Amino acid sequence: MATRTDPAIWSGLFRISADSGQTLQAQIRQAIVAAILDRQIAVSMPLPSCRILAEKLGVARGTVVLAFQQLVDQGFLIARERRGHFVNPDVLTSPGHVRGEAGQLAGAAIDWKARRRIAASEMPEPSKQENWIKSSYPFVYGQFDPALFPTAEWRECNRMALAVLEIRNWASDMVDRDDPLLIEQIQARLLPRRGIFANPDEIIVTLGAQNALYMLATLLMGRGTRVAMEEPGYPDARSIFRLAGAEVVPVPVDSDGILPDAVPADCGFVFVTPSHHCPTMAPLSEERRAHLIADAEKHDRIIIEDGYDAQLVDDAPPQALRGIDRSGRVVYVGSLSKTLAPGLRLGYIVAPAGLIAELRALRRFMLRHPPANNQRAVALFLSLGHHEALVRKLSSAFTERRKRLSQAIDTFLPEWRSPAVPGGTSVWLEGPPGTDTHALAEAARARGVLIEPGARFFDRPERHSRFLRLGISSISLQHIEPGIRELATAAGRRPAAA
């Protein structure tokens, strides 16, 4: 563990010269201020003692003492008795502090917005629930339940991946290739459940579904491209397509999914979530699946199918569009986020070999390949049957949670409407007229309830403030009913007696 006496920590921070026009004391102050404002000194790390720093710099101890004292007076340092001097954390959050000693404003030298060519920071922000795990009632989507996570099995697979022979398999740079065992397991264990049968050269591993969509948009889309997608729909997909320069065309959905007849003929792409529509969870009907593929052939269109929730559907999940496509027009995007762990960031694309080859060439310039040790650990997890056991466990737990949530909504929020869907890891709700789910989310948070306002799923979010999404993947069964009681109270409705 590093301490304040470690010379390697401080050797690069201080450049003291007798030939400088500044006094030794001023040079010391300048060096420390610059290091603080550049965040090179952690607030938890004590600075070297005055004696040690004086010896290192070859100056009188009193010179360092005076420099430290002035920095304490200016608010850059805090002196703690018998512990030494530390960075004042307030200086890192105060907009008023400047790099006065160095003569520059902190962080203001370059206008990065003026230099950018992609306005990523102006796209809608993601739903952020940083402290969800500490919340009493986390109805958040896309997170995991620590009580259901297969800790022992995952640790076993990671230990196996760290065996000497396994390290030799994944430690080298694979350039543009993926772990062949993982490709084999995706091909044999994951895809057949969705009715997809693919060759190894038709599969590429990605850093999650979003990375997959970004690569597809970067490779295939640009100015003049028109992409039809569900309205409401997955907001990050909408932003990714627009960052690539494409025009996004909202297409309405109902209880049977997207309306194929509403897709404009001049759209070269259509993005869909057919297993469970995001965010309503409605599955795309068999009739519309066939219609969507027939239209794609008729209009020379590519379908991007996001199977984000497909591994957790009912015992007899509907076949993926990719599985019934015979023209090679469906590109399937899959992910392990909803089953294994969202933080793992592993997904995959299934597409014709020619497209996969182009994606491999593109990915090499972006990140070469996802971390090979993670690929091997996941491959082992799949090969040992742990993932299949986990899917059964999660599916059973989520079925119970959906039932309990539906009952609680009927009891405590009877005026709220939700579509009747057979599965999924969330519930989509529409509040009564006059509901403002942004305000409700703030009121609910104060009562320990985390919910997701639904406006972000719409192309014009300001017009749709009555909707919200309740996730069930991270909240325990026993907390669902009391959480909905608290939500009803936050909504201004007096809950019925239990």
NUSE-265618 format. One line per 5 residues: number of its first residue (from 1); their letters; for each residue x, y, z of C-alpha. Coordinates in steps of 0.05 Angstrom, whole numbers. Each point is the difference from the previous one (the first is absolute). Layout:
<recs>
NUM	A	X/Y/Z; ...
</recs>
This chain:
<recs>
1	MATRT	0/0/0; 27/69/-18; 17/48/55; 20/73/1; 74/-20/6
6	DPAIW	0/-38/-65; 47/40/-45; -33/-26/-64; -64/36/19; 31/68/5
11	SGLFR	61/-1/-44; -37/27/-61; -40/53/37; 55/48/22; 48/35/-47
16	ISADS	39/50/41; 54/43/-33; 46/52/31; 1/35/-69; -75/12/0
21	GQTLQ	-25/70/10; -45/-25/55; 20/-12/72; 9/-71/24; -62/7/43
26	AQIRQ	-42/25/-60; 25/-58/-43; -21/-50/53; -69/32/4; -8/1/-75
31	AIVAA	18/-74/-6; -49/-21/55; -57/43/-27; 9/-27/-70; 1/-71/26
36	ILDRQ	-63/12/41; -40/33/-56; 23/-54/-50; -25/-52/51; 68/-33/4
41	IAVSM	-3/-4/76; -56/-41/31; -38/33/57; 14/-61/44; 75/3/-10
46	PLPSC	42/42/48; 54/44/-31; 72/-13/18; 20/29/67; 35/67/-1
51	RILAE	65/-33/22; -2/-54/-54; -20/49/-55; 54/49/21; 53/-55/-3
56	KLGVA	-25/-23/-68; 1/70/-30; 64/21/34; -32/61/33; -7/24/71
61	RGTVV	-57/-32/40; -27/69/17; -10/14/-75; -46/-60/-6; -36/17/66
66	LAFQQ	-16/70/-25; -24/-27/-68; -46/-50/34; -27/52/48; -18/48/-56
71	LVDQG	-35/-56/-38; -40/-16/63; -18/74/6; -23/1/-73; -43/-62/10
76	FLIAR	40/-48/-44; 25/-43/57; -27/-23/67; 46/-13/59; -21/-59/43
81	ERRGH	33/-8/67; 51/-57/3; -20/-22/-70; 29/53/-45; -26/43/-57
86	FVNPD	-55/-22/-48; -35/28/-61; -62/40/19; -56/-38/-37; -41/64/-5
91	VLTSP	51/30/-48; -15/-54/-51; -75/17/-2; 3/75/5; -7/36/-67
96	GHVRG	33/62/29; 69/-30/9; 48/14/-57; 70/-21/-15; 24/67/25
101	EAGQL	70/-25/16; 7/-28/-71; -36/58/-32; -54/-42/-34; -73/-14/12
106	AGAAI	-10/-73/20; -28/-39/-59; -18/62/-40; 58/3/-49; -36/-36/-57
111	DWKAR	-72/5/-25; -12/-74/-14; -72/11/-22; 23/46/-56; 49/-53/-24
116	RRIAA	-46/-61/2; -31/-31/-62; -51/-44/36; -47/31/51; -4/-61/46
121	SEMPE	-7/43/62; -64/31/-27; -36/-67/-9; -51/-20/54; 35/-23/63
126	PSKQE	-7/-71/24; -42/-18/60; 50/6/57; -14/-36/66; 70/0/30
131	NWIKS	-21/-19/71; -56/-49/-20; 30/-56/41; -9/41/64; -72/17/-15
136	SYPFV	-56/-34/38; -43/-10/-63; 43/0/-63; -49/-8/-58; 58/13/-47
141	YGQFD	9/-33/-67; 62/-36/-25; 33/-13/67; 11/-66/34; -21/-30/67
146	PALFP	61/-19/42; -42/-54/34; -11/-34/-68; 70/9/-28; 37/-67/-7
151	TAEWR	61/23/40; 30/-69/13; -8/-23/-72; 27/65/-29; 61/-3/46
156	ECNRM	12/-72/-20; 1/19/-74; 47/58/13; 47/-45/39; -1/-49/-57
161	ALAVL	15/56/-49; 62/17/42; 30/-69/-6; 68/-1/-34; -24/-34/-63
166	EIRNW	-62/44/-5; 43/63/7; 40/-23/-60; -65/-4/-39; -23/71/13
171	ASDMV	60/42/20; 26/12/-70; -28/55/-45; -54/-32/-43; 0/62/-46
176	DRDDP	-70/-5/-31; -20/-70/23; -43/-24/58; 7/-57/49; -19/-61/-42
181	LLIEQ	-30/-34/61; -46/59/13; -22/2/-73; -14/-75/4; -41/9/63
186	IQARL	-41/57/-28; -12/-42/-62; -20/-63/39; -31/26/65; -31/68/-11
191	LPRRG	-23/6/-72; -39/-65/-9; -47/21/55; -21/57/-45; -4/-43/-62
196	IFANP	66/28/-28; 51/-46/-31; 64/34/-21; 71/-17/-22; 59/26/40
201	DEIIV	17/51/-54; -70/29/10; 12/20/72; 41/56/31; 8/18/74
206	TLGAQ	-13/71/23; 5/42/62; -75/-6/12; -59/16/-44; 14/74/-2
211	NALYM	69/-12/-28; -31/-45/-51; -50/53/-22; 55/53/-2; 43/-43/-46
216	LATLL	-59/-15/-46; -18/74/-4; 72/20/-12; 9/-51/-55; -68/5/-35
221	MGRGT	-31/68/13; 14/72/-16; -33/63/-25; -59/-16/-43; -13/-66/36
226	RVAME	-71/-8/27; -12/-48/58; -69/-19/22; -7/-19/73; -54/-12/51
231	EPGYP	-35/58/34; 8/-3/59; 67/-35/-7; 70/-12/25; 28/70/11
236	DARSI	74/-17/-6; -11/-34/-67; -34/64/-25; 59/41/23; 51/-48/-30
241	FRLAG	-33/3/-68; -3/76/2; 73/5/20; 15/-38/-64; -37/53/-39
246	AEVVP	-63/-40/-13; -71/26/2; -43/-39/50; -73/-10/-20; -47/-17/58
251	VPVDS	-49/-56/-15; -59/-13/48; -9/-64/39; -61/-34/31; -12/-63/41
256	DGILP	27/-42/-59; 64/40/-9; 23/46/-56; -49/15/-58; 37/-24/-63
261	DAVPA	-48/38/-46; 22/65/34; 73/-9/-19; 15/49/-58; 22/-35/-64
266	DCGFV	63/42/-5; 28/-22/68; 62/-42/-13; 0/-28/71; -50/-18/54
271	FVTPS	20/-11/72; -45/-45/41; -3/-35/67; -48/-57/-19; 8/-48/59
276	HHCPT	-22/53/50; -11/70/-27; 41/52/36; -31/28/44; -71/-29/-1
281	MAPLS	23/-73/-1; -52/-18/-53; 25/-57/-45; -4/9/-75; -55/-44/-28
286	EERRA	16/-57/-48; -40/33/-55; 39/65/6; 66/-36/3; -14/-31/-68
291	HLIAD	-26/67/-27; 62/37/24; 47/-50/-35; -41/0/-64; 2/76/-2
296	AEKHD	76/-1/11; 8/-44/-61; -47/43/-40; 34/66/17; 72/-25/4
301	RIIIE	1/16/75; 44/-24/57; -33/-20/67; 41/9/63; -31/-46/53
306	DGYDA	18/14/72; -13/-63/41; 19/34/65; -51/-36/43; -5/-64/-40
311	QLVDD	36/-48/48; -52/13/55; -65/-9/-37; -51/-55/10; 15/-75/-5
316	APPQA	-19/2/-74; 31/65/-25; -20/25/-69; 51/-13/-54; 45/59/-15
321	LRGID	-8/38/-65; 70/-23/-17; -24/-72/7; -56/7/-52; 38/46/-48
326	RSGRV	20/-35/-64; 28/61/-37; 57/20/48; -32/67/15; -6/-8/76
331	VYVGS	59/19/44; -9/-28/70; 30/35/61; 4/-40/65; 25/14/70
336	LSKTL	17/-35/65; -17/61/41; -70/-22/21; 23/-68/23; 71/-3/24
341	APGLR	18/72/17; -8/69/-32; 69/21/23; 33/-56/-39; -15/37/-66
346	LGYIV	0/-60/-46; -47/-8/-59; 1/-25/-72; -24/11/-70; -26/-55/-46
351	APAGL	-1/19/-73; 22/-25/-69; 74/-16/-3; 15/59/-47; -27/50/50
356	IAELR	35/-33/59; 66/4/-38; -10/75/-10; -18/8/74; 63/-36/21
361	ALRRF	41/47/-43; -34/60/31; 5/-27/71; 75/-10/-7; 9/75/-7
366	MLRHP	-47/14/59; 22/-50/53; 30/-60/-37; -42/-50/41; -37/-2/67
371	PANNQ	44/-23/58; 19/-72/-14; 1/-21/73; -72/21/8; -18/-36/-64
376	RAVAL	31/-64/25; -33/5/69; -69/9/-33; 15/-57/-48; 15/-46/59
381	FLSLG	-63/25/36; -42/-19/-60; 35/-67/-13; -10/-24/72; -75/12/-3
386	HHEAL	2/57/51; -35/48/-47; -58/-47/-15; -10/-11/75; 3/75/12
391	VRKLS	-52/14/-54; -48/-50/32; 11/32/68; -9/71/-25; -61/-17/-42
396	SAFTE	-34/-32/60; 17/59/45; -22/51/-50; -66/-35/-13; -16/5/74
401	RRKRL	22/72/2; -43/20/-60; -60/-33/32; 12/35/67; 11/66/-35
406	SQAID	-64/-6/-40; -40/-16/62; 30/59/37; -14/48/-57; -73/-24/-3
411	TFLPE	-7/11/75; 37/66/11; 1/33/-68; -65/-24/-33; -6/62/-44
416	WRSPA	67/-16/-33; -1/-42/-64; 51/-52/-21; -2/-47/-61; -11/-73/14
421	VPGGT	64/-35/-24; 25/-70/15; 71/15/21; 57/49/4; 40/34/54
426	SVWLE	-41/63/6; -71/28/1; -21/60/-41; -52/45/34; -43/58/-24
431	GPPGT	-25/46/54; -67/37/2; -7/68/-35; 42/54/32; 54/-48/24
436	DTHAL	71/26/-2; 46/-59/9; 62/43/5; -29/34/62; -25/-67/25
441	AEAAR	70/-30/-7; 28/55/45; -55/-9/52; 8/-75/-2; 76/4/8
446	ARGVL	-11/38/65; -39/-62/24; 54/-49/-21; -34/-20/-65; 39/4/-66
451	IEPGA	-41/1/-65; 16/19/-71; -42/55/-33; -22/-20/-70; 11/64/-38
456	RFFDR	70/-20/-24; -29/-57/-42; -38/48/-45; 27/39/-59; -30/63/29
461	PERHS	5/-13/75; -32/65/24; -68/-25/-24; 0/-65/38; 7/10/75
466	RFLRL	-54/-49/22; 41/-63/-12; 50/-37/44; 38/-66/0; 7/-44/61
471	GISSI	57/-50/-3; -4/-66/39; 70/-28/-9; 32/32/61; -57/5/51
476	SLQHI	-15/-59/46; -69/-32/1; -17/23/71; 16/73/-16; -46/6/-60
481	EPGIR	-66/11/36; 26/50/52; 37/36/-55; -64/9/-41; -35/24/64
486	ELATA	53/53/8; -5/18/-74; -76/8/7; 11/46/59; 50/41/-40
491	AGRRP	-51/4/-56; -49/32/48; -45/-60/7; -16/-28/68; 16/-75/-1
496	AAA	-55/-48/20; 8/-36/66; 41/-63/-4
</recs>
